[in-house]
Amino acid sequence: MTSVNNTDVEVDNEQFLKLCDRLSAYLLETRKRNLARALMGDDEFSNGMVGEDFTSFEQDLTRGLQLTPYDQLRIQSRVRNILRPSNS
């Protein structure tokens, strides 16, 4: 078993990586959806721009969007807090 060491926390590396991946994917999808909704607008021209398929609009608009290194550090910090034993 490999471990990730922090000054206060030692966690299972596989569990740490899986949880980081899940939270990263969730944050990225949430940002994409929110960005697409914000740019879609609610005026009469929005329907013509978006069409009937919001999912395609969202994917086309946000292709290449990535999390920043700061986002990744924050996610890792939260995962360490989540995995921290409750008795410490």
Number of C-alpha atoms within 10 A of each C-alpha: 6 9 13 13 12 10 5 9 14 16 18 13 14 13 13 18 14 12 19 21 15 12 17 18 14 12 16 17 16 12 16 19 18 13 14 20 14 10 12 17 13 10 8 8 10 12 14 9 12 17 10 10 9 16 12 12 17 20 14 11 15 17 9 8 12 15 13 9 9 9 14 15 12 13 19 19 13 15 19 21 13 12 15 14 11 7 4 6
